[in-house]
Amino acid sequence: MFDSGKNPVAGGLAAVGAFVLWGLLPLYWKMLHSVPPLEVLGHRIVWSLVFVAVLMQVTRRWDELRRAVSSVRNMAVMAVAGVLVGGNWFLYIWAVNNGRVLETSLGYYITPLLNVLMGCVLLGEQLSKGQKAALVLAAAGVAVQLTMLGRLPWVALVLAGSFSVYGLLRKTANVESVPGLFFETAVLTPVVLVYLVWLDGNGGAFGHAGTAVSLLLAGAGVCTSVPLLLFAFAARRMHLGTVGILQYIAPTIAFMLGVFVFDEPFSAGRLISFCFIWLAVAIYSGESLWKRRRRAVQQE
């Protein structure tokens, strides 16, 4: 399942599956609206660890993990990455159940653009004209929300910022996606378990709020891990540029859910802001595709 052989059709199906599932996640978290976000996060972490541990055993990938943790630097990087992704998960769950699905959508639209900016600032990468234009338009979209709505879209910015830093850290750690996720959740699990045991004696939802809620809490691990595994499968079989374009499926689904399913307020100011972001995404994606095709022609 995890070989690196090229199979773009299978990779494409896996990528679409991953991003569709990520886009639909708000529906899952909404079903747990009666459970405090911190408790949902705790179960998400613990059950993710259980699910990934079973997968590690089935696919016999413990040697990869042992090699990764043989480096103190790798362990430190992954530990920080674990804290970041845990914070990102918590904010996302909180935002969905507090009527801010549109802001989560905005955050994941601008994440790739923020990755480009971080590459420029932190890694000294040069920005193309298209990337510069996309970043200016994205900044304008954020500015519109600040001026027309009177508030900064902090949920979107924190989600994008935390995930971008997480991605940067994961790039510097010499470990694959599945062993990395196991380590990241394992780092968080001891504290989370103490919290969940305390909750169990103080009216926590798991085992006390009905079978359906308990099953949904346990299923949070599967909902977290399966899209990530599909994404890892796809990334090894497709051009990363194509995967990068497909990633906009997730925030687009979240946007549609926010507007048409959850009936969140969508004012003229928000529409203008999203138009700036969509134009930025179009320029960024279009330039990426053009460059890839140009390189392909030159190699022929």
Secondary structure, DSSP 8 states (H G I E B T S, - for coil): -------HHHHHHHHHHHHHHHHHHHHHHHTTTTS-HHHHHHHHHHHHHHHHHHHHHHHT-HHHHHHHHTSHHHHHHHHHHHHHHHHHHHHHHHHHTTT-HHHHHHHHHHHHHHHHHHHHHHH-----HHHHHHHHHHHHHHHHHHHHSSS--HHHHHHHHHHHHHHHHHHHS---HHHHHHHHHHHHHHHHHHHHHHHHTTT-STTTS-HHHHHHHHHHHHHHHHHHHHHHHHHTTS-HHHHHHHTTHHHHHHHHIIIIIS-----HHHHHHHHHHHHHHHHHHHHHHHHHHHHHHHH-
